[in-house]
């Protein structure tokens, strides 16, 4: 975990320094030479090397538990026909795209993409397709009044097709009908035909999923990048492990739900900036610019995103031989940076509750059929909740920092 996090932090500071120096009229040529440790293929005239120095872990709780993640989206694994799970590591993580959500609905009450499952199929090492399987929830099918004849009555769902295994037919009282016992279904046409008489007054609804056309291909820009246009409202981040043949899924729900348990803490990491130049005056100017850019220009911006810069200080100066033949020297200056960074691990909550039944005799419930289920006594009691509500101050629903 330490190197995984420290590499990301080094890359971020390298990118920020490259951004700052690219706007300097004199030292913008140093941008290609702001690199990681041991990255130089040749000896440049000047440069900045970003290195790890040390780190210590800050623990908030015994098991590092922080809370629950409530979101519209969740990353899920996919299995093949033989029950073997795909690696699913081509996508590092997914998050809500807050800007797109607010643009779609300023209140954030609706998500830009319809709810459902979005299968991610990697057709090349750096390209993937998106295959949506969308949700329909509580679609009204038919209303039977007492005396109506329901046997042989057919109704076609609005989507015109139903994905096999996803259909739930139920009444307004959440009494569930069973395929083959109460109705038959033609999945290809979305036709539901009732095969029993519905004696009582009932409004009947259906939940199901249906496929839509594949989208793509979408090309990954490169390692440690992201894409936010494949599924509007979803940011998909990639590391270095994406590969052809992998599959995963993005679950989009109709409203924000508990999607994962979050475990986390902080690392206090020390970085060292080694500034090198052949001219001692240029060395001093570059070193001062590094300090001013990090502390004065980038500090607030980085802290808004969770990288807390605690201190930056100058170290010693040194010199080493650049060219032994010409007796040219390198002048070196080092600066130490102390930064705190969050680490988080999300454990998905991989189930969805459709209905809850409270019964006294579990065995009787398992063997009951049809109307026998409704006749079972239950032990449901309403009591006040004694669990305190503990929001996480300073963060939004999807763990973005509040400025």
Kinemage of the C-alpha trace (Angstrom):
@kinemage 1
@onewidth
@group {chain A} dominant
@subgroup {mainchain}
@vectorlist {calphas} color= white
{ca unk a 1} P 0.000 0.000 0.000
{ca unk a 2} L 2.849 2.412 0.840
{ca unk a 3} L 4.495 2.329 -2.595
{ca unk a 4} L 1.142 2.293 -4.366
{ca unk a 5} L 0.173 5.515 -2.592
{ca unk a 6} L 3.603 7.144 -2.646
{ca unk a 7} L 3.988 6.600 -6.398
{ca unk a 8} L 0.658 8.314 -6.979
{ca unk a 9} L 1.690 11.238 -4.771
{ca unk a 10} L 5.043 11.574 -6.553
{ca unk a 11} L 3.323 11.553 -9.931
{ca unk a 12} L 0.956 14.257 -8.723
{ca unk a 13} L 3.701 16.577 -7.468
{ca unk a 14} L 5.708 15.991 -10.656
{ca unk a 15} L 2.689 16.959 -12.754
{ca unk a 16} L 2.016 20.044 -10.624
{ca unk a 17} L 5.623 21.220 -10.865
{ca unk a 18} L 5.618 20.620 -14.616
{ca unk a 19} L 2.466 22.705 -14.868
{ca unk a 20} L 3.964 25.576 -12.873
{ca unk a 21} L 7.338 25.623 -14.619
{ca unk a 22} L 5.710 25.378 -18.066
{ca unk a 23} L 4.406 28.918 -17.509
{ca unk a 24} L 7.780 30.351 -16.511
{ca unk a 25} L 9.397 32.259 -19.419
{ca unk a 26} L 12.981 31.267 -18.525
{ca unk a 27} L 12.752 27.832 -16.905
{ca unk a 28} L 9.980 26.206 -18.965
{ca unk a 29} L 12.700 24.131 -20.669
{ca unk a 30} L 13.188 22.260 -17.386
{ca unk a 31} L 9.749 20.591 -17.678
{ca unk a 32} L 10.988 17.368 -19.397
{ca unk a 33} L 13.609 16.983 -16.655
{ca unk a 34} L 11.188 17.057 -13.724
{ca unk a 35} L 11.082 13.324 -13.173
{ca unk a 36} L 10.999 10.429 -10.778
{ca unk a 37} L 14.035 8.903 -9.150
{ca unk a 38} L 16.597 7.335 -11.532
{ca unk a 39} L 14.497 8.325 -14.543
{ca unk a 40} L 17.175 10.196 -16.510
{ca unk a 41} L 18.507 8.450 -19.618
{ca unk a 42} L 21.116 11.192 -20.096
{ca unk a 43} L 22.643 13.860 -17.910
{ca unk a 44} L 20.650 17.088 -18.370
{ca unk a 45} L 21.918 20.604 -17.752
{ca unk a 46} L 19.330 21.030 -15.021
{ca unk a 47} L 16.499 19.051 -13.469
{ca unk a 48} L 14.359 18.184 -10.455
{ca unk a 49} L 14.228 14.658 -9.038
{ca unk a 50} L 11.316 13.703 -6.772
{ca unk a 51} L 12.129 10.889 -4.314
{ca unk a 52} L 10.492 9.102 -1.397
{ca unk a 53} L 12.176 9.581 1.960
{ca unk a 54} L 10.028 7.951 4.646
{ca unk a 55} L 6.438 7.403 5.755
{ca unk a 56} L 4.417 6.614 8.852
{ca unk a 57} L 0.837 5.357 9.097
{ca unk a 58} L -1.835 7.221 11.063
{ca unk a 59} L -4.606 4.913 12.293
{ca unk a 60} L -8.039 6.265 13.245
{ca unk a 61} L -9.643 3.070 14.569
{ca unk a 62} L -8.672 -0.480 15.453
{ca unk a 63} L -10.068 -2.002 12.245
{ca unk a 64} L -9.709 1.197 10.129
{ca unk a 65} L -13.496 1.319 9.572
{ca unk a 66} L -14.712 4.800 8.626
{ca unk a 67} L -18.306 4.485 7.414
{ca unk a 68} L -20.513 3.606 4.485
{ca unk a 69} L -20.373 4.932 0.940
{ca unk a 70} L -23.738 6.069 -0.420
{ca unk a 71} L -23.736 6.495 -4.166
{ca unk a 72} L -25.582 5.934 -7.419
{ca unk a 73} L -22.855 3.632 -8.741
{ca unk a 74} L -20.856 0.567 -7.806
{ca unk a 75} L -18.229 -1.563 -9.536
{ca unk a 76} L -19.007 -5.284 -9.655
{ca unk a 77} L -17.275 -8.449 -10.827
{ca unk a 78} L -18.543 -10.614 -13.692
{ca unk a 79} L -18.471 -14.402 -14.053
{ca unk a 80} L -18.281 -16.454 -17.228
{ca unk a 81} L -20.659 -19.280 -18.188
{ca unk a 82} L -18.611 -21.794 -16.178
{ca unk a 83} L -18.846 -19.754 -12.977
{ca unk a 84} L -15.270 -18.461 -13.126
{ca unk a 85} L -14.804 -14.834 -12.165
{ca unk a 86} L -12.996 -12.446 -14.500
{ca unk a 87} L -10.095 -10.558 -12.865
{ca unk a 88} L -11.963 -7.254 -13.078
{ca unk a 89} L -8.790 -5.258 -12.347
{ca unk a 90} L -8.770 -3.314 -15.614
{ca unk a 91} L -10.808 -0.623 -13.842
{ca unk a 92} L -9.133 0.592 -10.648
{ca unk a 93} L -12.180 2.367 -9.216
{ca unk a 94} L -15.344 4.260 -10.139
{ca unk a 95} L -16.764 7.469 -8.699
{ca unk a 96} L -19.677 9.781 -9.413
{ca unk a 97} L -18.933 12.618 -11.821
{ca unk a 98} L -20.361 15.431 -9.716
{ca unk a 99} L -20.087 18.084 -12.437
{ca unk a 100} L -22.123 16.013 -14.909
{ca unk a 101} L -24.700 15.096 -12.249
{ca unk a 102} L -25.229 18.746 -11.261
{ca unk a 103} L -25.387 19.782 -14.923
{ca unk a 104} L -28.065 17.140 -15.504
{ca unk a 105} L -30.023 18.052 -12.346
{ca unk a 106} L -28.851 20.875 -10.032
{ca unk a 107} L -30.490 19.120 -7.079
{ca unk a 108} L -28.569 15.910 -7.775
{ca unk a 109} L -31.789 13.895 -7.407
{ca unk a 110} L -31.498 12.162 -10.782
{ca unk a 111} L -28.546 10.435 -12.389
{ca unk a 112} L -27.550 11.238 -15.994
{ca unk a 113} L -27.555 7.552 -17.019
{ca unk a 114} L -30.606 5.288 -16.579
{ca unk a 115} L -30.354 2.658 -13.829
{ca unk a 116} L -29.125 -0.799 -14.717
{ca unk a 117} L -26.036 -2.895 -15.299
{ca unk a 118} L -23.363 -1.624 -17.672
{ca unk a 119} L -21.054 -4.459 -18.707
{ca unk a 120} L -17.506 -3.432 -19.602
{ca unk a 121} L -15.973 -5.804 -22.170
{ca unk a 122} L -12.298 -5.294 -23.070
{ca unk a 123} L -12.000 -6.072 -26.788
{ca unk a 124} L -8.398 -4.837 -27.027
{ca unk a 125} L -5.643 -4.178 -24.518
{ca unk a 126} L -6.652 -0.513 -24.371
{ca unk a 127} L -10.217 -0.523 -25.739
{ca unk a 128} L -13.532 -1.611 -24.252
{ca unk a 129} L -17.201 -1.797 -25.173
{ca unk a 130} L -20.158 -0.892 -22.951
{ca unk a 131} L -23.164 -3.250 -23.028
{ca unk a 132} L -26.097 -1.757 -21.049
{ca unk a 133} L -28.718 -3.920 -19.354
{ca unk a 134} L -31.216 -1.347 -18.111
{ca unk a 135} L -33.676 -1.542 -15.200
{ca unk a 136} L -37.410 -1.052 -15.270
{ca unk a 137} L -38.883 -0.766 -11.774
{ca unk a 138} L -42.582 -1.061 -10.873
{ca unk a 139} L -44.018 -0.841 -14.362
{ca unk a 140} L -47.799 -1.073 -14.267
{ca unk a 141} L -49.049 -4.064 -16.262
{ca unk a 142} L -52.771 -4.526 -15.665
{ca unk a 143} L -55.576 -4.039 -13.153
{ca unk a 144} L -58.030 -6.885 -12.550
{ca unk a 145} L -61.416 -6.173 -10.953
{ca unk a 146} L -63.462 -8.903 -9.245
{ca unk a 147} L -65.152 -10.990 -11.928
{ca unk a 148} L -62.590 -10.219 -14.641
{ca unk a 149} L -61.232 -13.183 -16.563
{ca unk a 150} L -57.454 -13.271 -16.270
{ca unk a 151} L -56.693 -16.709 -17.737
{ca unk a 152} L -55.166 -16.168 -21.163
{ca unk a 153} L -54.840 -12.409 -20.714
{ca unk a 154} L -51.559 -11.112 -22.176
{ca unk a 155} L -49.705 -7.872 -21.714
{ca unk a 156} L -46.517 -6.624 -23.400
{ca unk a 157} L -43.977 -4.667 -21.347
{ca unk a 158} L -42.988 -1.206 -22.539
{ca unk a 159} L -39.421 -2.194 -23.480
{ca unk a 160} L -40.678 -4.938 -25.798
{ca unk a 161} L -38.047 -7.396 -24.550
{ca unk a 162} L -37.078 -8.907 -21.192
{ca unk a 163} L -33.671 -10.240 -20.254
{ca unk a 164} L -34.141 -13.850 -19.053
{ca unk a 165} L -34.039 -14.340 -15.311
{ca unk a 166} L -34.707 -10.712 -14.385
{ca unk a 167} L -38.521 -10.583 -14.321
{ca unk a 168} L -40.471 -10.024 -11.065
{ca unk a 169} L -44.265 -9.818 -11.283
{ca unk a 170} L -46.096 -8.705 -8.146
{ca unk a 171} L -49.213 -6.988 -6.830
{ca unk a 172} L -49.653 -3.646 -5.130
{ca unk a 173} L -49.419 -5.538 -1.814
{ca unk a 174} L -46.040 -6.996 -2.878
{ca unk a 175} L -47.467 -10.486 -3.363
{ca unk a 176} L -45.123 -12.093 -5.876
{ca unk a 177} L -46.387 -14.246 -8.745
{ca unk a 178} L -44.339 -17.195 -9.945
{ca unk a 179} L -43.477 -17.945 -13.553
{ca unk a 180} L -45.010 -21.233 -14.654
{ca unk a 181} L -47.507 -21.156 -11.794
{ca unk a 182} L -49.286 -17.842 -12.326
{ca unk a 183} L -48.019 -16.708 -15.734
{ca unk a 184} L -45.813 -17.540 -18.698
{ca unk a 185} L -43.454 -15.143 -20.453
{ca unk a 186} L -41.975 -14.760 -23.916
{ca unk a 187} L -38.687 -12.966 -23.212
{ca unk a 188} L -38.009 -12.119 -26.860
{ca unk a 189} L -41.229 -10.115 -27.248
{ca unk a 190} L -41.773 -9.106 -23.610
{ca unk a 191} L -45.193 -10.768 -23.534
{ca unk a 192} L -46.579 -11.927 -20.145
{ca unk a 193} L -49.606 -14.261 -20.238
{ca unk a 194} L -51.580 -15.111 -17.074
{ca unk a 195} L -52.574 -18.765 -16.651
{ca unk a 196} L -54.612 -18.530 -13.420
{ca unk a 197} L -57.663 -16.581 -12.359
{ca unk a 198} L -56.943 -13.470 -10.306
{ca unk a 199} L -59.916 -13.536 -7.947
{ca unk a 200} L -59.305 -10.417 -5.895
{ca unk a 201} L -58.915 -6.830 -6.971
{ca unk a 202} L -55.260 -6.389 -7.944
{ca unk a 203} L -53.005 -3.911 -9.625
{ca unk a 204} L -50.093 -5.883 -11.048
{ca unk a 205} L -46.602 -4.506 -11.618
{ca unk a 206} L -43.325 -5.809 -13.015
{ca unk a 207} L -39.613 -5.254 -12.481
{ca unk a 208} L -37.249 -6.437 -15.201
{ca unk a 209} L -34.113 -5.666 -17.155
{ca unk a 210} L -33.719 -5.252 -20.902
{ca unk a 211} L -30.642 -4.915 -23.146
{ca unk a 212} L -29.829 -1.989 -25.406
{ca unk a 213} L -27.273 -1.522 -28.170
{ca unk a 214} L -23.577 -1.811 -27.352
{ca unk a 215} L -21.566 1.400 -27.238
{ca unk a 216} L -17.950 1.991 -28.114
{ca unk a 217} L -15.212 1.172 -28.491
{ca unk a 218} L -13.726 3.561 -25.928
{ca unk a 219} L -9.961 3.936 -25.860
{ca unk a 220} L -8.010 4.363 -22.636
{ca unk a 221} L -5.705 7.413 -22.920
{ca unk a 222} L -2.907 5.594 -21.073
{ca unk a 223} L -1.853 4.245 -17.668
{ca unk a 224} L -3.125 6.091 -14.588
{ca unk a 225} L -5.816 7.967 -16.498
{ca unk a 226} L -9.614 8.094 -16.491
{ca unk a 227} L -12.646 8.230 -18.795
{ca unk a 228} L -15.927 9.973 -17.983
{ca unk a 229} L -17.829 9.829 -21.284
{ca unk a 230} L -18.470 6.078 -21.651
{ca unk a 231} L -21.263 6.160 -19.023
{ca unk a 232} L -22.449 9.734 -18.351
{ca unk a 233} L -22.095 10.513 -14.652
{ca unk a 234} L -19.466 7.818 -14.024
{ca unk a 235} L -15.708 8.361 -13.730
{ca unk a 236} L -13.754 5.184 -14.489
{ca unk a 237} L -10.110 5.273 -13.394
{ca unk a 238} L -7.461 2.968 -14.860
{ca unk a 239} L -4.088 1.969 -13.473
{ca unk a 240} L -1.663 -0.197 -15.421
{ca unk a 241} L -3.482 -3.554 -15.363
{ca unk a 242} L -6.111 -3.132 -18.110
{ca unk a 243} L -5.992 -5.939 -20.665
{ca unk a 244} L -7.926 -7.637 -23.431
{ca unk a 245} L -10.460 -10.282 -22.399
{ca unk a 246} L -11.258 -8.786 -18.998
{ca unk a 247} L -14.834 -7.991 -17.988
{ca unk a 248} L -16.513 -6.104 -15.174
{ca unk a 249} L -19.765 -4.246 -14.585
{ca unk a 250} L -20.893 -0.864 -13.340
{ca unk a 251} L -24.154 -0.911 -11.358
{ca unk a 252} L -26.235 2.273 -11.584
{ca unk a 253} L -29.151 2.536 -9.140
{ca unk a 254} L -32.247 4.695 -9.339
{ca unk a 255} L -31.401 6.540 -6.127
{ca unk a 256} L -28.349 6.780 -3.907
{ca unk a 257} L -27.931 3.627 -1.866
{ca unk a 258} L -25.323 2.064 0.415
{ca unk a 259} L -22.821 0.675 -2.062
{ca unk a 260} L -19.756 -0.133 0.037
{ca unk a 261} L -18.133 -0.130 3.454
{ca unk a 262} L -15.163 2.200 3.676
{ca unk a 263} L -11.970 1.449 5.564
{ca unk a 264} L -9.196 4.002 5.653
{ca unk a 265} L -6.745 6.221 7.439
{ca unk a 266} L -3.797 8.459 6.619
{ca unk a 267} L -0.160 8.150 5.650
{ca unk a 268} L 2.289 10.871 6.576
{ca unk a 269} L 4.812 10.766 3.731
{ca unk a 270} L 8.088 12.644 3.357
{ca unk a 271} L 9.297 13.502 -0.132
{ca unk a 272} L 12.621 14.945 -1.189
{ca unk a 273} L 13.072 17.321 -4.129
{ca unk a 274} L 16.639 17.227 -5.477
{ca unk a 275} L 17.301 20.267 -7.650
{ca unk a 276} L 20.363 20.079 -9.891
{ca unk a 277} L 21.949 22.595 -12.251
{ca unk a 278} L 25.354 23.415 -13.736
{ca unk a 279} L 25.022 27.069 -12.753
{ca unk a 280} L 24.801 27.842 -8.990
{ca unk a 281} L 22.670 30.947 -9.622
{ca unk a 282} L 20.175 28.946 -11.671
{ca unk a 283} L 20.176 26.311 -8.929
{ca unk a 284} L 19.123 28.872 -6.325
{ca unk a 285} L 16.436 30.335 -8.582
{ca unk a 286} L 14.960 26.910 -9.425
{ca unk a 287} L 15.007 25.826 -5.774
{ca unk a 288} L 13.197 28.989 -4.695
{ca unk a 289} L 10.629 28.511 -7.451
{ca unk a 290} L 9.968 24.945 -6.301
{ca unk a 291} L 9.276 26.188 -2.783
{ca unk a 292} L 7.050 29.050 -3.962
{ca unk a 293} L 5.105 26.899 -6.408
{ca unk a 294} L 4.444 24.090 -3.900
{ca unk a 295} L 3.732 26.237 -0.849
{ca unk a 296} L 2.251 29.337 -2.429
{ca unk a 297} L 0.516 28.212 -5.613
{ca unk a 298} L -0.420 24.549 -5.210
{ca unk a 299} L -0.980 24.157 -1.461
{ca unk a 300} L -4.654 25.161 -1.268
{ca unk a 301} L -5.481 23.357 -4.494
{ca unk a 302} L -3.932 20.085 -3.320
{ca unk a 303} L -5.365 20.309 0.197
{ca unk a 304} L -8.844 20.684 -1.282
{ca unk a 305} L -8.305 17.224 -2.816
{ca unk a 306} L -6.963 15.663 0.368
{ca unk a 307} L -3.168 16.095 0.051
{ca unk a 308} L -2.332 18.082 3.189
{ca unk a 309} L 1.040 19.826 2.846
{ca unk a 310} L 2.373 20.188 6.370
{ca unk a 311} L 5.854 21.578 5.818
{ca unk a 312} L 8.533 22.176 3.210
{ca unk a 313} L 12.093 23.054 4.124
{ca unk a 314} L 15.465 23.511 2.462
{ca unk a 315} L 18.157 20.957 3.101
{ca unk a 316} L 21.836 21.104 2.373
{ca unk a 317} L 23.736 21.902 -0.805
{ca unk a 318} L 26.362 19.795 -2.534
{ca unk a 319} L 28.173 19.349 -5.798
{ca unk a 320} L 29.328 16.401 -7.870
{ca unk a 321} L 31.319 15.912 -11.045
{ca unk a 322} L 29.279 16.320 -14.222
{ca unk a 323} L 32.101 15.741 -16.708
{ca unk a 324} L 35.413 14.379 -15.409
{ca unk a 325} L 37.246 15.368 -18.597
{ca unk a 326} L 36.170 18.986 -18.529
{ca unk a 327} L 35.988 19.140 -14.721
{ca unk a 328} L 32.434 20.449 -14.930
{ca unk a 329} L 30.336 20.265 -11.768
{ca unk a 330} L 26.725 19.644 -10.878
{ca unk a 331} L 25.360 21.856 -8.098
{ca unk a 332} L 22.715 20.143 -5.981
{ca unk a 333} L 20.122 21.403 -3.485
{ca unk a 334} L 17.534 19.326 -1.675
{ca unk a 335} L 14.190 20.191 -0.096
{ca unk a 336} L 12.087 18.038 2.185
{ca unk a 337} L 8.307 17.987 1.901
{ca unk a 338} L 5.946 16.500 4.493
{ca unk a 339} L 2.465 15.628 3.243
{ca unk a 340} L -0.511 13.731 4.645
{ca unk a 341} L -2.657 11.655 2.304
{ca unk a 342} L -5.809 9.625 2.837
{ca unk a 343} L -5.992 5.974 1.920
{ca unk a 344} L -9.358 4.305 1.428
{ca unk a 345} L -10.504 0.771 0.737
{ca unk a 346} L -14.088 0.156 -0.371
{ca unk a 347} L -15.655 -3.252 0.305
{ca unk a 348} L -18.781 -3.513 -1.901
{ca unk a 349} L -22.157 -4.373 -0.412
{ca unk a 350} L -23.165 -6.900 -3.086
{ca unk a 351} L -26.873 -7.398 -2.501
{ca unk a 352} L -30.171 -5.660 -3.047
{ca unk a 353} L -33.221 -6.128 -0.793
{ca unk a 354} L -36.515 -6.350 -2.696
{ca unk a 355} L -38.824 -7.272 0.203
{ca unk a 356} L -38.684 -8.282 3.883
{ca unk a 357} L -40.945 -10.821 5.595
{ca unk a 358} L -41.088 -11.167 9.400
{ca unk a 359} L -42.325 -14.604 10.476
{ca unk a 360} L -42.436 -16.629 13.685
{ca unk a 361} L -41.793 -20.037 12.094
{ca unk a 362} L -39.021 -19.957 9.467
{ca unk a 363} L -39.536 -23.603 8.489
{ca unk a 364} L -43.239 -22.994 7.894
{ca unk a 365} L -42.364 -20.039 5.700
{ca unk a 366} L -39.986 -22.120 3.591
{ca unk a 367} L -42.617 -24.780 2.913
{ca unk a 368} L -45.598 -22.434 2.456
{ca unk a 369} L -46.999 -21.808 -0.998
{ca unk a 370} L -49.290 -19.236 -2.537
{ca unk a 371} L -51.777 -17.672 -0.148
{ca unk a 372} L -50.361 -19.702 2.767
{ca unk a 373} L -47.519 -17.180 2.975
{ca unk a 374} L -49.932 -14.307 3.622
{ca unk a 375} L -51.597 -16.259 6.442
{ca unk a 376} L -48.376 -16.733 8.422
{ca unk a 377} L -48.159 -14.705 11.639
{ca unk a 378} L -45.235 -12.358 12.080
{ca unk a 379} L -43.360 -10.770 14.947
{ca unk a 380} L -42.723 -7.340 13.483
{ca unk a 381} L -42.506 -4.631 16.150
{ca unk a 382} L -41.712 -0.954 15.611
{ca unk a 383} L -39.187 0.346 18.144
{ca unk a 384} L -37.138 3.577 18.270
{ca unk a 385} L -33.652 3.276 16.816
{ca unk a 386} L -30.861 3.459 19.378
{ca unk a 387} L -28.085 3.673 16.771
{ca unk a 388} L -26.606 7.189 16.580
{ca unk a 389} L -26.303 8.787 13.189
{ca unk a 390} L -22.665 9.822 12.677
{ca unk a 391} L -22.087 11.753 9.467
{ca unk a 392} L -18.582 12.245 8.184
{ca unk a 393} L -17.914 15.970 8.528
{ca unk a 394} L -16.137 17.769 5.720
{ca unk a 395} L -17.044 15.317 2.946
{ca unk a 396} L -19.989 15.023 0.569
{ca unk a 397} L -22.073 11.886 -0.029
{ca unk a 398} L -19.440 10.518 -2.407
{ca unk a 399} L -16.502 11.499 -0.189
{ca unk a 400} L -15.476 14.628 -2.073
{ca unk a 401} L -14.112 17.311 0.177
{ca unk a 402} L -16.258 20.338 0.907
{ca unk a 403} L -14.339 23.514 0.188
